[in-house]
Every structure is written in C-alpha cells, then in structure tokens.
C-alpha cells in the first residue's frame, strides 16, 4: 500500500495526518518542513503522526511546520480524535469529534518516500 497523508479539518485549522501504524515508517522533520511550506507545500498548521500508545491509550504526535514537536491545541485534538474514530482505532461513540472532518488524501510519490521516510 502506498503511503498517504490525510487532510483533516479540526474546527478552524487544517492538519495532515500520517498513520505510522498503517505504513510502518516515520516522517523525518525535513519532510514535515517540506510538506507544510507555505509557498511550495500544502500550507497546513502541522502534521500529526501516530497513533502512539501512551499511558494505556492512543495519542497522536503533532509537528509544527518547522518540524518541531508541539502541544496539541483544541483544533488539533478534534482532528486527531476524528481520525482515530474514522480509522477504527477508537469507537465513534467515545467522545464524538464534533466540527472535525476529513477533507482529502495526498498520495506520496516514491521519490518523496525514498528521500524523506524512515522505516519504523
């Protein structure tokens, strides 16, 4: 299966989501910077990677457009929760993610994957 990024809108902000469980690889910070670049990339608020098991639950890590890990705000939490529901990681009846929805898919080229991805 070719790696993809999913674009989700959480309240008023857009994020890209990379499912590292499904694709068995990680995004390099350089990839995050390229993907989020305003003038040449997709210009989102950040990239979420995961899910990661933590404290008995599932969480997503979020990286800002400069490739640094950051804390999730309300918009990012809504988008990540909705993705986890849509992907079947958590049940939809657990804390429904309101005002968050999927917008589209971005397929990653083989050249991009070879340049920016690391095997997990």
C-alpha positions in Angstrom: 0.0 0.0 0.0 1.4 3.4 -1.0 1.8 5.9 1.9 -0.7 8.7 2.0 -1.3 11.8 4.1 -4.9 12.5 5.1 -6.0 16.1 5.4 -8.4 16.8 8.3 -10.0 20.0 9.4 -10.4 20.4 13.1 -12.7 23.4 13.9 -10.9 26.2 12.1 -7.5 24.7 11.2 -6.3 22.1 8.8 -3.8 19.3 9.5 -2.2 16.4 7.7 -2.2 13.0 9.3 0.3 10.3 8.7 -0.6 6.9 10.1 2.7 5.4 11.1 1.0 2.2 12.3 -0.5 1.5 8.9 2.5 2.4 6.8 5.3 1.2 9.2 7.5 4.2 8.7 8.2 7.6 10.2 8.3 11.1 8.7 11.6 12.9 9.0 11.4 16.5 10.3 12.7 17.6 6.9 9.6 16.1 5.3 7.3 18.0 7.7 9.0 21.2 6.8 8.7 20.5 3.0 5.1 19.4 3.3 4.0 22.4 5.3 5.9 25.1 3.5 3.5 28.0 2.7 4.9 28.9 -0.7 5.8 25.4 -2.0 4.0 22.9 0.1 0.5 22.3 1.4 0.5 25.1 3.9 -1.2 23.3 6.8 -0.9 24.0 10.6 1.1 20.9 11.0 1.4 17.2 10.6 0.1 14.6 13.0 1.9 11.2 13.2 0.6 8.2 15.0 -1.2 6.6 16.7 1.3 6.1 19.5 0.4 4.1 22.6 0.8 6.1 25.7 -0.5 5.7 29.3 -2.9 2.9 28.2 -4.4 5.0 25.4 -3.7 6.2 21.9 -2.3 9.6 21.1 -1.1 11.4 18.0 2.1 13.4 17.9 1.9 16.8 16.2 4.7 18.6 14.4 4.7 22.3 13.6 5.5 23.5 10.1 9.2 23.9 11.2 9.4 20.2 12.0 9.4 20.6 15.8 7.1 18.5 18.0 4.5 20.7 19.8 1.5 20.5 22.1 -1.9 19.9 20.6 -4.5 22.7 20.8 -8.2 22.3 20.7 -8.4 22.2 16.9 -5.7 19.6 16.6 -7.3 17.4 19.3 -10.6 17.5 17.5 -8.9 16.5 14.2 -6.9 13.7 15.8 -9.8 12.3 17.7 -11.9 12.3 14.5 -9.1 10.5 12.6 -8.8 7.9 15.3 -12.5 7.3 15.1 -12.6 7.2 11.3 -9.6 4.7 11.2 -11.3 2.4 13.7 -8.7 2.9 16.5 -11.4 4.1 18.9 -15.2 3.8 18.9 -17.2 6.6 17.4 -19.5 6.8 20.4 -16.5 7.6 22.7 -16.2 11.4 22.8 -17.6 12.2 19.4 -15.3 14.6 17.5 -17.6 17.5 16.6 -16.6 20.1 14.0 -13.8 17.9 12.7 -13.9 16.1 9.4 -11.7 14.6 6.6 -11.0 16.8 3.6 -8.9 14.6 1.3 -5.9 12.3 0.6 -2.5 13.1 -0.6 -0.5 10.2 -2.2 3.2 10.3 -1.6 5.5 9.7 -4.6 8.2 7.0 -4.5 10.8 9.8 -4.7 9.4 11.5 -1.7 9.2 8.3 0.3 12.8 7.4 -0.6 14.0 10.9 0.3 12.0 11.7 3.5 10.7 8.5 5.1 12.4 6.2 7.7 11.4 2.6 8.3 9.9 2.2 11.8 
